[in-house]
Amino acid sequence: MAVGGFGGVDGPVCSFNGKITASVVITCIVAASSGLIFGYDIGISGGVTTMQPFLQKFFPSVLRKAAEAKTNIYCVYDSQVLTSFTSSLYIAGLAASLVASRLSAAIGRRNTMVLGGLTFLAGAAINGGAANVAMLIFGRILLGFGVGFTNQATPVYLSEVAPPRRRGAFNTGFQFFIGIGVVAANCINYGTAKRSWGWRLSLGLAVVPAAIMTIGALLISDTPSSLIERGKVEQARHSLRKVRGKDCDVEAELAELKKASDVANEAKREPFVTIFERQYRPHLVMSIAIPFFQQLTGINIIAFYAPVLFQSVGFGNDSALIAAIILGLVNLASILVSTGVVDRFGRRFLFLEGGIQMFVCQVGVAVLLAVTTGVSGTKEISKGYAILVLVLMCIYAAGFGWSWGPLSWLIPSEIFPIKIRSTGQSISVAVNFATTFVLSQTFLTMLCHFKYGTFLFYAAWIASMTIFVALFLPETKGIPLDSMNSVWEKHWYWRRFVSG
């Protein structure tokens, strides 16, 4: 995670709100590196599914269809078996994220991240050595468990450790590392595409980001909130001093954390029951709506299938992989923009600007494809128009990269009180995985039948979610986690649920 947006690294922290220490920067960078495994998988899957040796071994029917599909560019890769390779991970991730709620409460955020990294590493090794489809899918399921654990624990870890004034910037680090993973995977796919065993290398190299994030997680301490939640007050004090500065008096912040934890413990209610109480209605709605809408921007689908998509609209295999790399780099750069401005202009501004930008680009791609390939998709698209599609996709990716990308992890991780924070994040990640599963399982079929209308489908959802944010999402920048209830009490709609 770039720290340029933080305005430098300050000295010892001695206020409750906190400045930035070198220790908190390093801790958050290491924790955010958990995003590498999710990003690597997103990037690697789409590229591997365009490699002929991989398709020949596991999905020969796709190659036969490609040889015959001379009439409709949208339907070449429409195969339920092929999409099950990509989407099986998300069913496993959904199950893991729900389990991770209890797991992170019991063993801590850091240990949940370590477990996720080890599980992902095992899945990567199995996929690299896969001999049949069953082995391939089993490896994907293990990858899903790994991603489910880390995606649940990491955003909460970052929000709990970061100083409130810069929480947004630190939390965007998770999305930044997802972006790095995507770009690295696309580059590896480009380098291995020409080799008969290239797909094994692409899939097997997932052990590298898994090892990096697992070793990194072992080197950092758990969050003060998590340690207090498990009754480890002295360790929490030590952890707080570590991230706030050794010469800092952390007792005031520690007292606030203990108070919040005591309130949660006194309730002694099942968190999955508590979260459905009326007073937590706005929290629950956001934990479902934000990740649901994030996937309906269409970004992960485009990331999964970018090489396939660009091949379908006229790029050759090498050119399609290069186009996917360009798309990933643009997304990565835009996340850095978010890191620099999210705590300055706020969450709502980025959501609204990014939404408008993505809407315009999706409509532009739909119109361009309708005009150039015809309503039936039977016309050849020229290289110039294919490049224009890429440009529009890059502008779209930039809009996502500084809005719905990082903010969809940030918002759910910062709005919940400690007693339901793990549960809320689990629901958020589960919704993310469930929506991704449905969309990844249906995208290629949708592309085949809706053709350019697929992009209008996503444009309509982007318009809806932008209106939703404008009406229902309050601004949360700079608010301490334990004071977050105040934003709901002041909101024109949600105050009726949380007041009194």
N, C-alpha and C positions, 0 to 999 in steps of 0.2 A: 504494500500500500504506500503510495507516494505520500510524503508528509509536507509537500510544498504548500498545500492548501492550509496547513495548520499555522503558518506564520512563524515557523522556527520552533526550537525546543527550549523551554524555559527552565529556570532553576527550581529549587525546592518548593514544594506546594504547601501552603499553610492556610488555605481557606477551604471551606466546605465545598464550594463550587469547583475549586481546583483549576490549576493551570496545567500545562503539558510538561511532563518529565520525559527524559530519555527512556526510563523504565516502562512507562505506560505505552509509549510509542512502540518499543520493541515487543512488549507483551502482546499488544493488539495486532501487530504485523504477523507475529508467529501464529496467533489464534486464527486470524483471517486467512492464513494459508490453507486452512481446511477447505476453502472454496476451490482449491486446485483440483481436487478429485472430481467434484461435480462438473466443473468446467471442462476438464479433460474428457470426461465421458460424453458430454454433450457434443464436443467437437469431433471426437474419434468415431462415433457411431455413424454419422452421416457420410464421412469419407470412406470408411471401410465398406459400407453398403454400395459403393460405386466401383469397388475393386473386382475385376473379373475373376481372379483366382478364388476369392472369398465367395462370390456368388456361385461359381462353378461347383465348389465343394459343398456348400450348404443350401443354396437357393437356385438351382439350375433352371427352374421354371421362369425366373425373372429374366435370365439371359435369352430364353426362347421367346418370351414375350417382346423383349427389346428388339430381337431380330425381325419380328413380325409387325411391330408397331410402327408402321410407316404413315399412318393416317392421322394419328392424334398424339401430339407431343406431350400432352398432360398425363397419359395413361401408362407410360412405359414402365414405371416402377410401382404400379398399383398391385401390391401383394400382401395379404394379411399375414402370411408366415414371416415375411421380411420385416414388416412393421412390429411383429411380436418380439423380434430380436431387440429392437429399440425400446419398446414400451414395457416389457416384462420387468425392467429395472424399477419402474415407477409404482407398480403394485407392491413390490417388496419394500420400496422406500416408504410407501403409505403405511404399511403395517409396522415398520421399524420406527417411524416417527411417533406413532401413538404409544408404543412401548417405551420410547425414549423419554417421555414425560416422567414416568415413574423412575426410570433409570437415572436420569440426571438429578432428580430430587434425592435419590438414595445414594448415589456414588459421586455426584458432582458433575459440573459442566465439562471440566477438563477430562475426566476419566471417560465420559461418554464420547468425547471427541477421539480419544486414543482407541477406544473399542471400535469406533466407526472406521478409523484408519486401518486397523488390523484386518477387519472384515473385508474392506475394499481391496486390500492387498491380496488376500486369499482369492477373491473373485477374479482379480486381474490375472493372477498366475494360472488359474483354471481356464480362463478365456484364451490366453496366449497359447495354451497347449491343447485347445479343444479339438476333439476328433470327430464329433457329431453334433447335431443340432441340440440334443438333450444336454450335452456338456456345456454348450455355448449358453443356453438359457439358464442353467444352474449357476454358471459363473456370473451372469447378469443379475440373478436374484441376490447373490452375495454382494455384488456391487451396490445393489439397491438398499440392502440393509446398512451398508457402510455409509452411503450418502444420506439415508434417513436419519441415522444417529448424529452425524456431523451437522446436517442442515438444521436440526432441532437445537443442538447445543451451542453452536458457534455464534449466531446472531445475539442470543441472550447473553453469552459470555462477554461479547464486545460491548453491549449496552450497559452491562453491570460494572464493567471495569472503567470505561471511558468517563472523563469529566463531563457533566451535563452540557456545558457550553459547546463542547466539541464532539458530542456523542454521534451526531450525524456523520461527521467526517470520518471518524474511526470506524463506524459501522459499514460505511461504503467500501471499506477494505475487503470485506467478504465478497462482494460483487466484483471488485477489482481482480481478486485472485481467481474467481470463476472465469472472468474474461481472459486472464493469462492462460488458464487451463485450456480454454477454447482455441486460442491462437496457437499455443504449443502443439495441440493435437492436430490442427489443420496443417501446420508446417511438417509434422511427422508424417501425416497422410500423404502430403505432396512428395516427400522423400522416399516413401516406401511403395507408392502406387505402382511402380514399374516392375517390382519384384514379385515372384510367385509366392514367396513367403512373407511379403510385406504386411499383409493383414495380421499375421501372428505378432510381428514386431510392434505394430500399432496398438493392438489390444494388450499385449504383454507389458509394454512400457508404462502402462497405467500403474505398475508397482512403484515407479519412481516418485510421482506426486504423493502416492499413499505413504511411502516411506518418509518423505520430507515432512509432511504434515504430522505424522505420528511421532516422529522423533522431536519435532518442534513442540508438540503438545506435552510431551513428557518433561520438557525443560521449563515449562511455566507453571505457576501456582494456580489453584482454583480461584474463583471470584470470591470476594469477601461475603457477598450475599449468600452464595451457595454454602460456604463454610459455616456461616451463622445459622443457616437453615438446618444444618446437620449438627448443631451444637458445638462447633469447633471455634470458640470465640477467640482464643489466643492465636490460632492459625489465621483467622480472619484479620486480626489486628496486624499481624506480620505481613499478610498479603496486601493490606491497605497501605501500610507504610512503604512497601516495595514499589507500588504503582504511583503513590502520591509524593514520595520522597522520604528518605530516612530521617531527615531533620524536622519533619512536619508533625504537628499535633493532629492526629486523626480521630481523636476521641469523640468529637462532635458528630462526625459522619458515621462512626461506628455505632454510637448511641442511636442514631436515626435508623440504621439498618437493623439493630437489635429490637427496637420498638416495632418496626414493621413486621419482623419475624415473629415476635411475641403475639401480636394481634392475629397473625395467620395461625399460629399454633393453638391459641385459645379457641378459635372457631372449631377446630377438629372436624371439619366437614370434608367429604370426598371432593377433591378439586374439580372432577368432571361433573359433579352435581352443582357445586358452588358457581361455576362459570355460567350456568344457565339461569341464575337468579336475575331478577329484573334489574337490579342496580348495575349488573355487568352486561346488560344488553348491548350498549354501544361497543364495548370491547369485543364481544362475541361476533357481532356483525362485521366489524373490521377484520377480525382474525380469519373470517371466511371470505369476505368480499375482496380484500386486497390481493391475496394470492390467487383467487379465482380470476379476477380481472387481469392480473399480471400475465397469466398464461393466455388469456384471450386477446392480448395484444398481438399474439402470433409469433413472438420472438423466438421461443425455444424451438418451435416447429421449423422456423426458417433456419435456425442454427443447426438443428438435427440434419435437415435435408437440404442445406445450402448447396452442396455439390450436386445433388440430384436435381434441385430446382434450377440451378444455372445450366446444367446439361440440358434440361428440358426446354429452356428458352434459347438455346443456340450456342452455348459455350462447349468446346471440346472437353475431354476429361481433365487434362492438365489445367486448362483455362478455368474450368469450374472450381477446381481446388484452390487456384490462386485467387479467384473471386471470393471464395469463402474466407481465405486468410485476410484479404482486404477488409471484408465485412467485420471480421473479428477485431482487427486493429482499430478500426473506426469506433467500435463499441468500447474498446479498452480506453482509448483516448477520451471518450465522452464521460466515462466513469470518473476520470481524474478531474474533469470539470465539476462534476457533482461533489466530489470530495472538497473542492475549494469553495463552493458556494452554498452547500446545503444548510450550513449553520449561519449563513449570512442572509440569504433571501428566504429561507424556510422551505418546508416540505411541500406546502400547497402550490407555491409558485412553480416549482420544478415539475410537479405532477401535471399542472394545467398546461404549461408551455410544451412539455414533452408530448402530452396527449394530442394537442393540436398539430404538432409537427408530424407525429406518426399517422394521424388520420389523413392528412393531406398526401403523404407519401403512398399510403396503401391505395387510396383512390387513384392516384397518379399511375401506379403500377397496373391496376385493373384496367384503366382506360387505355394505357399503352399496349397491353397485351391483347385487349379486345380489338383494337384498331389494326395491329400488326399481324396477329395470328388468326384473326377471324373469330367469329362466335363459336365455331366448332373446333378451333385449335388445329386446323389442318394446314394452315399456311406456314411457310418458313419465316422465321424472324431474322432480320439482317443483323450483322455484327454490331452496327452502330446502335440499333435499337436495344440489343442485348446489353450493351455497355450502359445505355440510359437506364435500363432496369436496375443494373448494379448501382448506379449513382443514386437512384431513388431509394434503393434498399439501404445504402450507406447512410443517407440522411435520416431514414427511419431508424436505423440501428443507433445513431447518435442520440436521437430523441429518447429512445428507450434507455440508453446508457446513462443519461443524467436524470432520469425520472423513475419510471416503473421498475427498472433493474435493481438499483441499490435500495430504493425507498420501500420496496415490497418486503425486503428483509428487515429494514429498520423499524417501520411503523409497528408491526406486531410484537417486536422484541422490546419496545419501550413503553407501550400503553398499559400493560397489565401490572396490578399490584403483585407483590412477591408470592402470595399464597396461591395464585393461579397463573403465575408467569410461565412456568414450564408447561402447564396444561394448555394455555393459550397458544404458545409457540408450537406445540405438538399439533394442535388443530390446524393452525396456519400451514405448517409444512405438509400435513396430510391432505389438506385441500389442494395445495400446490401439486402434489404428486398425483392425486386422483384426476385433477383437470388435465395435467400433462399426459397421463396415461390415455385418457379418452381422445385427446387431440392428436397425440402421436399415432394412435391406432387408426385414426380416421383421416388424417391429413392427406395421404396420398390418394385415397379413394375420393375424398372431397375434391382434390385437385383434378382428378380424372373426370368427375361428373360436373362439378361447378365451374371448372376451368378458371378463367380470370375472375369469376364471381367469388372465388375463395378469398381473394384480397378485399372485396367489398364486404364479405362476411366479417372479417376482422376489423375493417374500418368502422362498421356499425357498432361493434362492441367497444372500440376505442372511444367513439363519440359518447356512448352510454356511460363508460367508466369516468370520463372526464367530467361529465355533468354530475355524477355521483360524488366525486371528490369536491367539486365546487360547492355542493349543497351540504354534505354530511361529514367531511373530514376536518376537524379543527387543527389549528397549527400547534405543533408539539416541540418546536425548536427551543433549546435552552431550558426546558422544564426538568427539574430533578425527577427521577423515576418515582420516588415516593410522594411527590406532589402532583402527579399526573392527573389525579381525579379532578383537579380544578378546571382543566380545559373542557371536560364534559359538562361540569356544572354551569359553565358560561355559554355553552353552545345552544343555539336557538331551538334545536330539536331534541338533543340528547339529555338536556337538563331535566326533562320530565321523568326520566328513568333514574338518574343518579341523585337527585336532590331529595333531601329528607330521608 
